[in-house]
């Protein structure tokens, strides 16, 4: 069962959803520059305490000494205040983690961006990072100091919490300067993309502005759409090329509050082009959904296939791509995935455990509180071959998210209805994880209907063991 409690604290609406939560990833992140830091007083969290069976106390304080602070692992520090996090929450839209009080104060000061990336947020929703909270609690215990956050039960039973900040719609018509900026971005990007993609594909990707300041795209072929494929351009493409392509791929705002998305580009293949994390982040940011004036989200519904094979995008790039699949809460409180992507290839991309966990978090099904239905991502094919450092926990997270069945409100087992092909590198993975994979795809008995339920969608499950000498960074050296 799932319980929902909503409390309003000044302008912050806190929605707590209590449900079984297998885990939450920790995505590697850098710290904010010193001049961007702020003193966290957490004014909105003072005096707020949720019931013991549904939440973490919001009144905990931080009073560890300076000597202990110097020994705190960097991943446990809030990037805004440089203090040990007590209630770490992760923004669903960007995957970065902050102390709850710090990010509350950040938003209360009128900021509408992720502090770490400066990316404008269309969806200010965060979930408690239970995986990190467990690690911080264990570390505090090992230091001989009681955890500052008082939990109602065992750390292994931390409930999932969902926080929504500032529910008003952040939209305004584009100003004259906005229109000029978008025009300039398109013109400059087209000049750079033209020699990289050729006149046909570049022309199909370029948006044009009408006299009424509305953006329009060429419709391209009647069937199948445009397929952009760039391979082996290790010397002249790289992050810059990916960024220019992303500039043309970005949606553009119209005066009526709608957004113009490219309706023709169906496939984007950027293979072996020496693209790093920065290039992957640029493409991912171009695919993020946007809020319209009516409060509904709009997103690219044409792009189905995204291929970054043999590019050193690493965990950072994969985490950015994972954020594209991250579920959003609609105005009615139901989960939705704002992407049409059905195929993602990040094989031989230097993905490690953190990247695998980020993917798992975004691809984990969510249960709607309205009717108890489950919402799965649209992904049909995921290729993670040639990434020998996914680790046992990373592979376990992916398996749990993509293959493990869930129970409907009627007590019937439900499998992922979309995923047909999954390729995962299991180099170094222990037998327990392999056994878990077998258990995940095993049939389940449904007593309510007196029959066995199978995964009828999965067609291919490839568990590979890539060669240890694989090093994509050296391939571009």
C-alpha positions as a Python dict, from the first residue, in 0.01 Angstrom:
ca = {
    (1, 'X'): (0, 0, 0),
    (2, 'X'): (104, 358, -54),
    (3, 'X'): (26, 650, 173),
    (4, 'X'): (41, 1012, 70),
    (5, 'X'): (75, 1305, 308),
    (6, 'X'): (98, 1665, 193),
    (7, 'X'): (213, 1952, 412),
    (8, 'X'): (257, 2315, 317),
    (9, 'X'): (542, 2511, 470),
    (10, 'X'): (540, 2874, 355),
    (11, 'X'): (577, 2837, -26),
    (12, 'X'): (714, 2484, -16),
    (13, 'X'): (479, 2194, -71),
    (14, 'X'): (615, 1865, 61),
    (15, 'X'): (455, 1551, -73),
    (16, 'X'): (561, 1233, 106),
    (17, 'X'): (494, 905, -67),
    (18, 'X'): (559, 601, 146),
    (19, 'X'): (633, 295, -67),
    (20, 'X'): (895, 20, -96),
    (21, 'X'): (1208, 169, -245),
    (22, 'X'): (1488, -59, -364),
    (23, 'X'): (1738, 219, -383),
    (24, 'X'): (1855, 560, -502),
    (25, 'X'): (2181, 625, -689),
    (26, 'X'): (2460, 856, -596),
    (27, 'X'): (2581, 1044, -900),
    (28, 'X'): (2929, 1193, -882),
    (29, 'X'): (2918, 1571, -862),
    (30, 'X'): (3154, 1863, -829),
    (31, 'X'): (3127, 2141, -574),
    (32, 'X'): (2994, 2487, -638),
    (33, 'X'): (3239, 2774, -663),
    (34, 'X'): (3299, 2951, -329),
    (35, 'X'): (3124, 3270, -438),
    (36, 'X'): (2808, 3073, -513),
    (37, 'X'): (2782, 2918, -166),
    (38, 'X'): (2535, 3034, 91),
    (39, 'X'): (2485, 2990, 460),
    (40, 'X'): (2207, 2735, 505),
    (41, 'X'): (1969, 2828, 782),
    (42, 'X'): (1684, 2618, 637),
    (43, 'X'): (1413, 2865, 745),
    (44, 'X'): (1134, 2665, 582),
    (45, 'X'): (1222, 2339, 755),
    (46, 'X'): (1239, 2472, 1107),
    (47, 'X'): (967, 2334, 1326),
    (48, 'X'): (848, 2084, 1068),
    (49, 'X'): (843, 1721, 1179),
    (50, 'X'): (672, 1437, 999),
    (51, 'X'): (523, 1127, 1157),
    (52, 'X'): (766, 860, 1268),
    (53, 'X'): (632, 600, 1029),
    (54, 'X'): (652, 812, 717),
    (55, 'X'): (944, 1050, 721),
    (56, 'X'): (1275, 1174, 848),
    (57, 'X'): (1277, 1444, 1111),
    (58, 'X'): (1317, 1786, 955),
    (59, 'X'): (1442, 1945, 1276),
    (60, 'X'): (1780, 1772, 1304),
    (61, 'X'): (2082, 1991, 1365),
    (62, 'X'): (2446, 1980, 1262),
    (63, 'X'): (2702, 2011, 1540),
    (64, 'X'): (2999, 1789, 1456),
    (65, 'X'): (3342, 1936, 1527),
    (66, 'X'): (3593, 2075, 1274),
    (67, 'X'): (3829, 1781, 1311),
    (68, 'X'): (3556, 1539, 1216),
    (69, 'X'): (3445, 1765, 928),
    (70, 'X'): (3791, 1745, 772),
    (71, 'X'): (3754, 1366, 754),
    (72, 'X'): (3407, 1365, 599),
    (73, 'X'): (3405, 1195, 255),
    (74, 'X'): (3344, 1452, -17),
    (75, 'X'): (3036, 1270, -148),
    (76, 'X'): (2872, 1320, 192),
    (77, 'X'): (2911, 1699, 181),
    (78, 'X'): (2637, 1931, 65),
    (79, 'X'): (2780, 2112, -244),
    (80, 'X'): (2600, 2433, -145),
    (81, 'X'): (2711, 2473, 218),
    (82, 'X'): (3011, 2235, 239),
    (83, 'X'): (2857, 2065, 542),
    (84, 'X'): (2770, 1703, 609),
    (85, 'X'): (2431, 1624, 459),
    (86, 'X'): (2164, 1506, 703),
    (87, 'X'): (1868, 1479, 464),
    (88, 'X'): (2013, 1430, 113),
    (89, 'X'): (1762, 1474, -168),
    (90, 'X'): (1826, 1437, -540),
    (91, 'X'): (1664, 1653, -807),
    (92, 'X'): (1496, 1419, -1055),
    (93, 'X'): (1556, 1650, -1348),
    (94, 'X'): (1936, 1675, -1315),
    (95, 'X'): (2036, 1390, -1082),
    (96, 'X'): (2234, 1612, -841),
    (97, 'X'): (2205, 1571, -465),
    (98, 'X'): (2175, 1843, -199),
    (99, 'X'): (2084, 1884, 165),
    (100, 'X'): (1705, 1933, 185),
    (101, 'X'): (1730, 2258, 381),
    (102, 'X'): (1992, 2400, 141),
    (103, 'X'): (1796, 2333, -175),
    (104, 'X'): (1479, 2465, -9),
    (105, 'X'): (1655, 2791, 70),
    (106, 'X'): (1803, 2805, -281),
    (107, 'X'): (1455, 2793, -431),
    (108, 'X'): (1306, 3026, -170),
    (109, 'X'): (1550, 3296, -285),
    (110, 'X'): (1391, 3296, -629),
    (111, 'X'): (1636, 3064, -803),
    (112, 'X'): (1487, 2841, -1072),
    (113, 'X'): (1800, 2643, -1161),
    (114, 'X'): (1999, 2343, -1040),
    (115, 'X'): (2284, 2495, -833),
    (116, 'X'): (2543, 2252, -969),
    (117, 'X'): (2467, 2286, -1339),
    (118, 'X'): (2281, 2620, -1362),
    (119, 'X'): (2029, 2437, -1581),
    (120, 'X'): (1679, 2594, -1561),
    (121, 'X'): (1439, 2352, -1392),
    (122, 'X'): (1096, 2291, -1536),
    (123, 'X'): (1015, 2040, -1267),
    (124, 'X'): (1127, 2112, -911),
    (125, 'X'): (1081, 1762, -775),
    (126, 'X'): (1330, 1573, -559),
    (127, 'X'): (1342, 1233, -391),
    (128, 'X'): (1525, 1143, -74),
    (129, 'X'): (1855, 975, -164),
    (130, 'X'): (1812, 666, 51),
    (131, 'X'): (2131, 502, -75),
    (132, 'X'): (2340, 800, 30),
    (133, 'X'): (2153, 839, 358),
    (134, 'X'): (2237, 479, 446),
    (135, 'X'): (2605, 541, 366),
    (136, 'X'): (2616, 862, 574),
    (137, 'X'): (2445, 690, 867),
    (138, 'X'): (2689, 399, 853),
    (139, 'X'): (2984, 639, 838),
    (140, 'X'): (2857, 839, 1136),
    (141, 'X'): (2820, 519, 1334),
    (142, 'X'): (3173, 411, 1243),
    (143, 'X'): (3301, 746, 1371),
    (144, 'X'): (3143, 679, 1709),
    (145, 'X'): (2891, 958, 1667),
    (146, 'X'): (2514, 923, 1659),
    (147, 'X'): (2355, 1017, 1328),
    (148, 'X'): (2202, 1364, 1329),
    (149, 'X'): (1888, 1242, 1151),
    (150, 'X'): (1670, 1039, 1382),
    (151, 'X'): (1506, 758, 1186),
    (152, 'X'): (1186, 589, 1294),
    (153, 'X'): (1315, 239, 1216),
    (154, 'X'): (1608, 50, 1066),
    (155, 'X'): (1807, 237, 803),
    (156, 'X'): (1727, -45, 558),
    (157, 'X'): (1360, 55, 579),
    (158, 'X'): (1387, 422, 495),
    (159, 'X'): (1065, 522, 315),
    (160, 'X'): (1065, 695, -18),
    (161, 'X'): (995, 1065, 3),
    (162, 'X'): (900, 1295, -282),
    (163, 'X'): (939, 1672, -243),
    (164, 'X'): (783, 1924, -479),
    (165, 'X'): (903, 2283, -446),
    (166, 'X'): (713, 2588, -573),
    (167, 'X'): (431, 2438, -774),
    (168, 'X'): (353, 2751, -976),
    (169, 'X'): (431, 2740, -1349),
    (170, 'X'): (750, 2922, -1442),
    (171, 'X'): (669, 3046, -1787),
    (172, 'X'): (658, 3383, -1957),
    (173, 'X'): (637, 3484, -2324),
    (174, 'X'): (978, 3523, -2494),
    (175, 'X'): (1101, 3880, -2489),
    (176, 'X'): (1265, 4058, -2782),
    (177, 'X'): (1608, 3974, -2640),
    (178, 'X'): (1505, 3608, -2603),
    (179, 'X'): (1394, 3594, -2966),
    (180, 'X'): (1719, 3753, -3080),
    (181, 'X'): (1923, 3510, -2870),
    (182, 'X'): (1746, 3207, -3015),
    (183, 'X'): (1794, 3339, -3368),
    (184, 'X'): (2164, 3390, -3305),
    (185, 'X'): (2206, 3042, -3154),
    (186, 'X'): (2043, 2877, -3455),
    (187, 'X'): (2248, 3070, -3709),
    (188, 'X'): (2582, 3001, -3537),
    (189, 'X'): (2502, 2635, -3477),
    (190, 'X'): (2400, 2583, -3839),
    (191, 'X'): (2728, 2729, -3965),
    (192, 'X'): (2924, 2480, -3753),
    (193, 'X'): (2699, 2180, -3817),
    (194, 'X'): (2686, 2223, -4196),
    (195, 'X'): (3036, 2080, -4264),
    (196, 'X'): (2989, 1808, -4003),
    (197, 'X'): (2654, 1669, -4116),
    (198, 'X'): (2627, 1785, -4474),
    (199, 'X'): (2368, 2020, -4627),
    (200, 'X'): (2079, 1770, -4642),
    (201, 'X'): (2072, 1659, -4278),
    (202, 'X'): (2181, 1998, -4141),
    (203, 'X'): (1908, 2169, -4342),
    (204, 'X'): (1642, 1931, -4208),
    (205, 'X'): (1755, 1997, -3850),
    (206, 'X'): (1758, 2377, -3878),
    (207, 'X'): (1449, 2558, -3746),
    (208, 'X'): (1319, 2864, -3929),
    (209, 'X'): (1138, 3162, -3776),
    (210, 'X'): (821, 3298, -3934),
    (211, 'X'): (724, 3665, -3955),
    (212, 'X'): (507, 3614, -3647),
    (213, 'X'): (811, 3489, -3449),
    (214, 'X'): (693, 3126, -3453),
    (215, 'X'): (947, 2853, -3512),
    (216, 'X'): (896, 2584, -3774),
    (217, 'X'): (1093, 2286, -3903),
    (218, 'X'): (1106, 2110, -4237),
    (219, 'X'): (887, 1800, -4219),
    (220, 'X'): (1150, 1581, -4389),
    (221, 'X'): (1059, 1245, -4542),
    (222, 'X'): (695, 1140, -4523),
    (223, 'X'): (789, 807, -4366),
    (224, 'X'): (1062, 709, -4124),
    (225, 'X'): (1195, 1057, -4054),
    (226, 'X'): (1554, 1181, -4079),
    (227, 'X'): (1837, 955, -3959),
    (228, 'X'): (2154, 1139, -3861),
    (229, 'X'): (2457, 909, -3845),
    (230, 'X'): (2811, 1029, -3774),
    (231, 'X'): (3083, 772, -3710),
    (232, 'X'): (3461, 767, -3675),
    (233, 'X'): (3506, 1146, -3657),
    (234, 'X'): (3749, 1133, -3365),
    (235, 'X'): (3953, 1433, -3479),
    (236, 'X'): (3697, 1694, -3588),
    (237, 'X'): (3377, 1618, -3399),
    (238, 'X'): (3413, 1562, -3024),
    (239, 'X'): (3228, 1764, -2762),
    (240, 'X'): (3211, 2073, -2982),
    (241, 'X'): (3035, 1885, -3259),
    (242, 'X'): (2789, 1732, -3015),
    (243, 'X'): (2717, 2074, -2867),
    (244, 'X'): (2645, 2227, -3208),
    (245, 'X'): (2412, 1941, -3295),
    (246, 'X'): (2241, 1988, -2959),
    (247, 'X'): (2188, 2357, -3032),
    (248, 'X'): (1988, 2270, -3343),
    (249, 'X'): (1805, 1995, -3159),
    (250, 'X'): (1689, 2224, -2881),
    (251, 'X'): (1321, 2327, -2883),
    (252, 'X'): (1244, 2695, -2936),
    (253, 'X'): (973, 2896, -2755),
    (254, 'X'): (676, 3043, -2942),
    (255, 'X'): (483, 3357, -2845),
    (256, 'X'): (175, 3156, -2745),
    (257, 'X'): (361, 2953, -2485),
    (258, 'X'): (413, 2645, -2699),
    (259, 'X'): (751, 2498, -2790),
    (260, 'X'): (868, 2400, -3137),
    (261, 'X'): (1039, 2059, -3143),
    (262, 'X'): (1212, 1899, -3438),
    (263, 'X'): (943, 1667, -3584),
    (264, 'X'): (1169, 1493, -3836),
    (265, 'X'): (1482, 1364, -3660),
    (266, 'X'): (1403, 1003, -3573),
    (267, 'X'): (1754, 869, -3510),
    (268, 'X'): (2077, 1027, -3389),
    (269, 'X'): (2387, 809, -3412),
    (270, 'X'): (2714, 959, -3286),
    (271, 'X'): (2952, 663, -3281),
    (272, 'X'): (3324, 675, -3216),
    (273, 'X'): (3332, 1055, -3242),
    (274, 'X'): (3544, 1128, -2932),
    (275, 'X'): (3247, 1276, -2748),
    (276, 'X'): (3294, 1313, -2374),
    (277, 'X'): (3063, 1386, -2084),
    (278, 'X'): (3020, 1752, -2184),
    (279, 'X'): (2892, 1660, -2530),
    (280, 'X'): (2654, 1399, -2392),
    (281, 'X'): (2521, 1651, -2138),
    (282, 'X'): (2455, 1902, -2417),
    (283, 'X'): (2249, 1651, -2614),
    (284, 'X'): (2065, 1541, -2298),
    (285, 'X'): (1981, 1901, -2205),
    (286, 'X'): (1837, 1956, -2554),
    (287, 'X'): (1600, 1665, -2495),
    (288, 'X'): (1467, 1782, -2159),
    (289, 'X'): (1092, 1859, -2144),
    (290, 'X'): (956, 2211, -2108),
    (291, 'X'): (651, 2361, -1945),
    (292, 'X'): (395, 2532, -2164),
    (293, 'X'): (178, 2823, -2064),
    (294, 'X'): (-106, 2581, -1981),
    (295, 'X'): (116, 2401, -1728),
    (296, 'X'): (148, 2087, -1942),
    (297, 'X'): (487, 1947, -2039),
    (298, 'X'): (599, 1928, -2398),
    (299, 'X'): (888, 1719, -2526),
    (300, 'X'): (1048, 1579, -2840),
    (301, 'X'): (818, 1307, -2971),
    (302, 'X'): (1013, 1230, -3290),
    (303, 'X'): (1353, 1107, -3170),
    (304, 'X'): (1336, 732, -3104),
    (305, 'X'): (1696, 612, -3130),
    (306, 'X'): (2002, 762, -2957),
    (307, 'X'): (2343, 599, -3007),
    (308, 'X'): (2666, 707, -2831),
    (309, 'X'): (2856, 383, -2890),
    (310, 'X'): (3234, 398, -2833),
    (311, 'X'): (3245, 752, -2698),
    (312, 'X'): (3417, 822, -2361),
    (313, 'X'): (3112, 987, -2205),
    (314, 'X'): (3163, 805, -1873),
    (315, 'X'): (2933, 817, -1571),
    (316, 'X'): (2876, 1190, -1601),
    (317, 'X'): (2745, 1166, -1956),
    (318, 'X'): (2529, 863, -1884),
    (319, 'X'): (2383, 1029, -1574),
    (320, 'X'): (2278, 1325, -1793),
    (321, 'X'): (2117, 1090, -2045),
    (322, 'X'): (1945, 905, -1761),
    (323, 'X'): (1785, 1233, -1652),
    (324, 'X'): (1603, 1244, -1988),
    (325, 'X'): (1420, 927, -1885),
    (326, 'X'): (1351, 1049, -1530),
    (327, 'X'): (978, 1040, -1452),
    (328, 'X'): (791, 1361, -1381),
    (329, 'X'): (481, 1425, -1177),
    (330, 'X'): (199, 1565, -1385),
    (331, 'X'): (-34, 1837, -1262),
    (332, 'X'): (-280, 1564, -1165),
    (333, 'X'): (-15, 1390, -953),
    (334, 'X'): (46, 1100, -1192),
    (335, 'X'): (387, 985, -1312),
    (336, 'X'): (486, 1039, -1673),
    (337, 'X'): (800, 996, -1886),
    (338, 'X'): (869, 1297, -2107),
    (339, 'X'): (1060, 1122, -2383),
    (340, 'X'): (982, 914, -2690),
    (341, 'X'): (1322, 741, -2689),
    (342, 'X'): (1285, 366, -2731),
    (343, 'X'): (1651, 278, -2794),
    (344, 'X'): (1967, 388, -2609),
    (345, 'X'): (2313, 255, -2697),
    (346, 'X'): (2593, 346, -2455),
    (347, 'X'): (2812, 44, -2524),
    (348, 'X'): (3188, 86, -2477),
    (349, 'X'): (3138, 428, -2319),
    (350, 'X'): (3331, 390, -1993),
    (351, 'X'): (3017, 354, -1783),
    (352, 'X'): (3077, 252, -1422),
    (353, 'X'): (2866, 174, -1119),
    (354, 'X'): (2751, 533, -1068),
    (355, 'X'): (2627, 555, -1426),
    (356, 'X'): (2446, 223, -1395),
    (357, 'X'): (2275, 340, -1077),
    (358, 'X'): (2170, 666, -1240),
    (359, 'X'): (2010, 474, -1527),
    (360, 'X'): (1842, 238, -1283),
    (361, 'X'): (1691, 522, -1084),
    (362, 'X'): (1537, 686, -1390),
    (363, 'X'): (1417, 357, -1537),
    (364, 'X'): (1258, 224, -1217),
    (365, 'X'): (878, 199, -1256),
    (366, 'X'): (665, 432, -1044),
    (367, 'X'): (325, 358, -900),
    (368, 'X'): (53, 619, -938),
    (369, 'X'): (-119, 719, -618),
    (370, 'X'): (-447, 789, -797),
    (371, 'X'): (-531, 440, -920),
    (372, 'X'): (-233, 225, -818),
    (373, 'X'): (-124, 167, -1178),
    (374, 'X'): (243, 131, -1265),
    (375, 'X'): (424, 359, -1511),
    (376, 'X'): (725, 221, -1701),
    (377, 'X'): (972, 410, -1922),
    (378, 'X'): (920, 370, -2300),
    (379, 'X'): (1269, 221, -2349),
    (380, 'X'): (1266, -97, -2559),
    (381, 'X'): (1639, -149, -2618),
    (382, 'X'): (1931, -71, -2385),
    (383, 'X'): (2289, -162, -2479),
    (384, 'X'): (2558, -148, -2209),
    (385, 'X'): (2800, -394, -2369),
    (386, 'X'): (3171, -319, -2331),
    (387, 'X'): (3142, -147, -1992),
    (388, 'X'): (3333, -387, -1764),
    (389, 'X'): (3313, -168, -1456),
    (390, 'X'): (2938, -159, -1397),
    (391, 'X'): (3000, -354, -1077),
    (392, 'X'): (2776, -597, -896),
    (393, 'X'): (2565, -326, -736),
    (394, 'X'): (2528, -137, -1064),
    (395, 'X'): (2411, -447, -1251),
    (396, 'X'): (2180, -541, -962),
    (397, 'X'): (2022, -194, -977),
    (398, 'X'): (1960, -221, -1352),
    (399, 'X'): (1810, -567, -1317),
    (400, 'X'): (1585, -452, -1035),
    (401, 'X'): (1466, -152, -1237),
    (402, 'X'): (1415, -315, -1575),
    (403, 'X'): (1340, -683, -1518),
    (404, 'X'): (1194, -734, -1172),
    (405, 'X'): (814, -759, -1178),
    (406, 'X'): (588, -554, -954),
    (407, 'X'): (247, -628, -808),
    (408, 'X'): (-65, -449, -920),
    (409, 'X'): (-333, -337, -678),
    (410, 'X'): (-518, -657, -767),
    (411, 'X'): (-222, -862, -650),
    (412, 'X'): (-119, -967, -1002),
    (413, 'X'): (247, -969, -1105),
    (414, 'X'): (329, -720, -1380),
    (415, 'X'): (647, -726, -1591),
    (416, 'X'): (806, -444, -1790),
    (417, 'X'): (572, -415, -2091),
    (418, 'X'): (822, -230, -2315),
    (419, 'X'): (1175, -367, -2281),
    (420, 'X'): (1257, -623, -2553),
    (421, 'X'): (1639, -616, -2568),
    (422, 'X'): (1890, -572, -2286),
    (423, 'X'): (2268, -611, -2318),
    (424, 'X'): (2473, -578, -1999),
    (425, 'X'): (2843, -631, -1931),
    (426, 'X'): (2872, -859, -1629),
    (427, 'X'): (3252, -861, -1602),
    (428, 'X'): (3347, -913, -1237),
    (429, 'X'): (2988, -952, -1125),
    (430, 'X'): (2941, -1202, -842),
    (431, 'X'): (2720, -1509, -851),
    (432, 'X'): (2457, -1352, -627),
    (433, 'X'): (2381, -1089, -889),
    (434, 'X'): (2366, -1348, -1166),
    (435, 'X'): (2126, -1549, -953),
    (436, 'X'): (1919, -1235, -901),
    (437, 'X'): (1897, -1188, -1278),
    (438, 'X'): (1763, -1540, -1311),
    (439, 'X'): (1513, -1478, -1034),
    (440, 'X'): (1396, -1152, -1194),
    (441, 'X'): (1299, -1317, -1522),
    (442, 'X'): (1154, -1628, -1361),
    (443, 'X'): (776, -1676, -1388),
    (444, 'X'): (554, -1581, -1095),
    (445, 'X'): (244, -1753, -970),
    (446, 'X'): (-65, -1534, -954),
    (447, 'X'): (-300, -1688, -697),
    (448, 'X'): (-579, -1441, -775),
    (449, 'X'): (-612, -1573, -1130),
    (450, 'X'): (-464, -1918, -1065),
    (451, 'X'): (-204, -1903, -1340),
    (452, 'X'): (167, -1839, -1401),
    (453, 'X'): (277, -1498, -1524),
    (454, 'X'): (577, -1475, -1758),
    (455, 'X'): (774, -1188, -1903),
    (456, 'X'): (618, -1196, -2249),
    (457, 'X'): (799, -887, -2379),
    (458, 'X'): (1170, -957, -2327),
    (459, 'X'): (1317, -1117, -2640),
    (460, 'X'): (1691, -1083, -2585),
    (461, 'X'): (1898, -1073, -2266),
    (462, 'X'): (2271, -1060, -2339),
    (463, 'X'): (2507, -1096, -2043),
    (464, 'X'): (2855, -1042, -2186),
    (465, 'X'): (3204, -1046, -2037),
    (466, 'X'): (3416, -796, -2226),
    (467, 'X'): (3793, -825, -2245),
    (468, 'X'): (3980, -661, -1951),
    (469, 'X'): (4211, -463, -2177),
    (470, 'X'): (3924, -255, -2315),
    (471, 'X'): (4009, 110, -2254),
    (472, 'X'): (3814, 354, -2467),
    (473, 'X'): (4018, 653, -2349),
    (474, 'X'): (4334, 507, -2498),
    (475, 'X'): (4154, 442, -2825),
    (476, 'X'): (4129, 816, -2878),
    (477, 'X'): (4480, 895, -2766),
}
